[in-house]
């Protein structure tokens, strides 16, 4: 053990030394199109080489120490041989022993010493193995703060969809000094829709993260049908919740299998019905392989609107009681947005829905709208109620967005006129 600590202390921990360099390489490969688009290949290569400087120093140090140690060990070995032979000659000279017995003893010592040396030669491999296993055992022994299989939790079989945030405060574990939500109070009745709007960083997406229980509140309570969300079995609860994100997560398999993730026991007819409800059946049928078309890594073979409609079909197939829409149309063009919005409107019928949106035109039909600012609800009401208040923050956001849209439209018109000239 002491030898392991000695080698690790002088040579450094290779796992941590190479972690940053590996992260740079992984990010560059994952975002290779972005790297190529900006011509940043040389910059990434230099950054990767820079991250290898520290491991290189540690490797050089370990090499010097290992070489010096090997030389010293060989010096001691041959010196011990010389000392042994010299002492054997003294004993034979004084007739205290004979040549045969001395050679036998000497050979036993040599074999034993070689065996010990071979064992010590494995020390670097033992150190590498212990470092590799250390991270594995850390993960195996780590206890998660949120246990999805808590045996004492109440299994959810059916829920109405009443959601309430009662004095909820929250700080992300990586940023404990920044309060995202500050004694937030929200209430959504079953079957109704609530749109949450506000500036970036106001805590909109955090609301959805807490309903999905990706995190637990720092203080306060999130209630579903009057039950503290912490008292409900997490796996069974998530089966009743559908999530559609801004960037849909598709798996590197067929469109059919991606939709089927919503319900593993669904039949082919049910999957096709879900695709039709999501306005996805049309473009899927026009593909050469139809539902068996491979979407590629993270859905790279599909457009943004197509990926979003596949994700909506997956949510429809799940038939959730609670629907969470996190800026589901903000990254789409006008045509795709219209098709996706029609699919979302169908999906929202009869379900408790929380919508997060930057494009305020997509939330006009929501039953209620909550405006967040610094983690608190500063305004709430329907679209008509908020827009009729001259000093409301919501009206200011709508006006600002309309002005931005007009400017963009005018700029596009000028560009077209320049091209015609």
Secondary structure, DSSP 8 states (H G I E B T S, - for coil): -HHHHHHHHHH--HHHHTHHHHHHHHHHHHTHHHHHHTT-HHHHHHHHHHHHHHHHHHHHHHHHHHHHHHHHHHHHHHHHHHHHHHHHHHHHHTTSS-HHHHHHHHHHHHHHHHHHHHHHHTHHHHHHHHHHHHHHHHHHH---SS-TT-TTSB--S-----EEEEEEEE--GGGTTS-SEEEEEEEE-TT-EEEEEESTTSSHHHHHHHHTTSS--SEEEEEETTEEGGGB-HHHHHTTEEEE-SS----SSBHHHHHHTT-TT--HHHHHHHHHHTT-HHHHHHSTTGGG-B--GGGTTS-HHHHHHHHHHHHHHHT-SEEEEESTTTTS-HHHHHHHHHHHHHHHTTSEEEEE-SSGGGGTT-SEEEEEETTEEEEEE-HHHHHT-TT-HHHHHHHHHHHHHHHHHHHHHHHHHHHH-
